[in-house]
C-alpha cells in the first residue's frame, strides 16, 4: 500500500509528462487493454470508475467527487483509490491513494498536448479554475514551454487573488479577460453551462478542456468546437463524458497518441485554434501506478496490506 506522501516522494511531478506521453503512444499502437469508464451519480456527488491494462498490469480506479466535502468535512472534494493487479494472474499487487496520482497525471497529459499542439513560442498561459489541478498544470506546462506570463480566473474572486499571489500569476476578472490574452488556455472547472466561446480565444491558441469528465459537465460553447480542430485523449470516452459528448457531430482530427506517434497530424497552421478534449483515461492511471510500483519496490517503500489474514 502507498500513501499520498509516499506517492509524492517516489516520483517527481516532472517525471509524469514523459511517462504519460509513452502511455498515449502505447495506446495508439494497440499495446494496451481498452480504457473503460463507468459513472455513478450519488447525489450530492458522483463516482468515476476507470480501468485499463498496460504491459502486464491492470489498474482500476474508483474516484469519488463530492464538491460539498470542503464545507461539510473540511476535506478535498475528490477522494479515491487505485488497485493495481498482475494482468496474467489477477493477483492484486498494490493499493494506493488516487487523487494525487490523478492530479499529476492529468496535468502531465495537458503538458503532452501542449508539447505537440501549442505554438512553439507559446509564452502566455491562462488557467480557468483555481482548484486542485491548477497549480499542477502551471508547473507541468512550464516544463514544456517557455511560459513567461500566467493569468488565472476563478469564480471566487478572493480565492483567485490569493492563488495568483501564491503562484506569481495575474488575476483576471472574467474568463474572457484571461483566455483572450493567452497562447495556451486550460479550463479546469466543474461547469455544467459552457462559458468559453470562439470570441474568447485568440487565433493559434491551444485550449485544453479538462473540466468536462462527466455527462453533465461542459465548458466550451458550440461555436468554439465548430471553429477548432478537435484532438481527444480517447475518442470513445470523450463521446461519453467530454466536450465531444455535447456536440457529437464535431469532427475529430486525431487522438493525442496518434499525434505523439506520428500516425496523425496535429496543428496545421499557426492561426488554427486547437482544442484538446481531456477526459482523463485509465491508461494514464495504469502507467503512473506501474511506475510508482516499480519505484516503491526498488526503494523498499510502502507497506504490506494483509487483506487475506
N, C-alpha and C positions, 0 to 999 in steps of 0.2 A: 504494500500500500504506500502511496506517495501523498504527502500533504501539500498544501499550497506553497508553503515556504520552501519545501524541497523542490517542487517544480520550478520555482523562481530561481533557485540556486543551481540546478543541474544544467540548464541551457540558457545562455544569454538571449535577450529578445532579438538581437541581430542575427542569430543563427536560424531563426524561423523562416526568413524570406527565401533563402536557397532551398531549405527543406520543403517548403510548400510549393515552390516552383517545380521541384523534382516530382512531387506528388501529382501536380496537374499534368506534367509531361507523361508520367506513367499511366494516368487515366486516359489520356489521348491515344496512347499506344496500346490500349486494351490490356494492360498488365495488372489491372486491379479487379476486384469484385465490384459489381454495380453499387453506386451510392444510393441508399434507400432512406426514405423520410416518412415519419408519421407525426401527426399533430393531434393534440387532445386539448380542447378547451376545458378549463376547470375554473369558472368564474370565482374570484376576480382575476384569475391568472390563466396560464396555459403551459402545456408541456410540449417540448420538441424531442422526438426520438430519432436519432440518426445512426446508421450502421453502414459499414463498408469494410472491405478487405484489401490489404496492400501487402505484397510479397507473401509471407507465410503467416500473417496475423490478421485478426478481425477485431475491429473496435466498435463498441456500441455505446452511444452517449445518450443520457437522459438529462435534459435541461429543463428546469422549472423557471418560468418568467412570471413573477408576481410583482407588479410595479408599486404596490402599496407596502411592500416589505420595509423600505426605509422608514416610512412614517409609523407603521404599526409595530415593527420589531427592531428597528434600528439596524437592519442588516441590508446587504446589497439586494437589488431587485432580481438578480439572476443567480441561481444556485444549481449545482448538478454534479453528476459523476460520470466517469468513463470506465468501462470494463474492457480490458484487452485480453483476447483469447488466442491460444495457439490454433491457427486455422486448419491444421491437419488432424488434431486430436480433440478439439473443443475444450481443452483444459484452460481454465482461467489462469492468467499469469500476473495480472496487475489490476489494481483498482485505484483510481485517482480522482482528485477534485477536478472539475471540468471548467469552471468559469475562468480560471487563469489561463488554461490551455486555449479556450475559445477566444479570449481577448487577444492573445498573442498570435494565434494562427489566423484570425480574421484580419488583423492589421497587416500580417505578412502577405495574405492574399491580395489585399489592396496594393501593397508595395510591389508585388509581382505585376499587377495590372499597370501600375504607374511606370514600372521599368520598361514594359513592352508597348504601352499605348499612349503615354503622355508625351508631349513635345520634349525634345532633348534639353532645351533650355528652360523648361518649366521651373519657375522660381517663387511663385506665389501660390500658397495653399489656403483654401477655405475649408473649415471644418464646421459643419452644421450639426450641432448637438454637443453637449458637454458631459455626457455620461462616461461610463467605464471605458468605452472604446476610444474616446477622443485622444487621450494622451498617448496611448499605444500607437495610434495611427500617425500622429505627428512624428514620433520617433522613427517609425518604420519607413515613412515616406522620405524623411530627411536622409535616410541611409542610401536611397537610390536616386535622388535628385537634389540639385543644389538649392534647396529651399532657403530663401532669404527673408521671406515675409509670410507670417501665418495670421489669418483673420478668422475669428471664431464668432459664431452666433448660437444662441440658445434661447429657449422660451422664457427662462428665468433670467431676468436682466442682471440681478445681483450676482447670481452664480456665474454667469458669463463673464462678468467683470473680474471676479476672483480667479476664474480659470485662466483668463487672458494674462493677468499679472503673474500667476504661477508659472506659465509656460512661455513667457516672453512673446506674447501674441497681442494683436489688436482685437478689440471687441467691436462688433457691428450691431446696429440696432435692428436690422432686418436681414432675412436670408438673402434677399436681392443685393443688399449692400455688400455682403461678404462674397457671394458667388460671382457677381459681375466683375470683380477685380482679379479673379483667380485663374491660374492655368490648370490647377487641379482642384476639384470640388468633391468633398466626401460628405455624404449625407448619412447621419448616424442617429436618427430619431425614430421613435415608435409611432410616427404619424399614421393616421388612417385616412386623412384627407390630404391629397397631394398639394404641395406648396411651391415646387420648383418647376418653372417653365422655360421655354427656349429663350425668352427675353431676359432671363435672369443670368444666363451664362454667355461668355464671350466666345467668338469663333476660335476653334482649335482646342477648346477645353476638354479635359477628361473629367467626366462625372462618375464617381464610384458610388453607386446606390447600395448602401449596406443595411439600412434600417428595415427594409421590407423582407421579413423572414417568416411571415405568417399570412394566410389568405386575406386577412382584413387590413393588413398594413400596406401603405403606399406613400411614396414621397415625390414621385415625378409625375408631372402632368402629361397628358396625351401629346401636346404639341412638341414637347422635348423629345419624347420617344420617337415621334414621327420624323423629327428633323435629324436625329442622331444615328450613327452606326452603333448597333447593339451587339455587345460581347457578353456572353454569360459565363458563369463558373461551371454549372451543369445545366444544360438547357431544360431537361425534363423537370428538374427541381424548380427552376425559375418559373416555369409554366404553372407549377402548383402553388408557389408561395411568393415569388419575386415580383418585380415590376412587370415582367412579361405576363404574369397571371392576369393583370388588369387590362392589358392590350395584346391579346394573344395573336393578333394578325401582324404584329411587328416583325419584320424580317430579322433574323439572327445572322450576323455575319460569321460568327465562329464562337466556339468555346475557347476559354483562355488557354487551356492546354494545347489546343491545336495551333494557336499562335506561338506559344512557347517553343513547340517542336518544329515550327516552320511548315506545318501542314496547311495552314491558312494564313492569309494576310490580315494584319491588324489595321492600323491607321493608313489611310490612303492619301491624305493631304494635310498640310499644316493648318488649314482652316476648318477641317472637319471636326465636328463635335462627336466624341465617342462616349457612350455610356457603358459602364461595366456593371452588370446586374449580379450582385454578390449576395447569395443566399446562405453561404456557409455550408460546406459539404463534409460528409463523414470521411471522405478521403483525406481531408486536412487533419481531422482528429486522429485518424489511424496513423498518419505519418508522424505527427507530433508525439503520440503515445509511444510508438515504436522507438523513436529517438530518445525519449525520456527513459524508457525501459532499459535500453542499451547503456545509457549513461549511469543509471542507478545501479545496474549490475556491475559495471566497471568500477564504480566508486564505492560500492558497498552501502548505498543509501537505501532508504525505505525500511519497512519492517514487515514481518510475516503477518498475514491476516488469517487466523485459524478458523476458517469457515466450517470445516468438517470435524472439528474436535468435539 
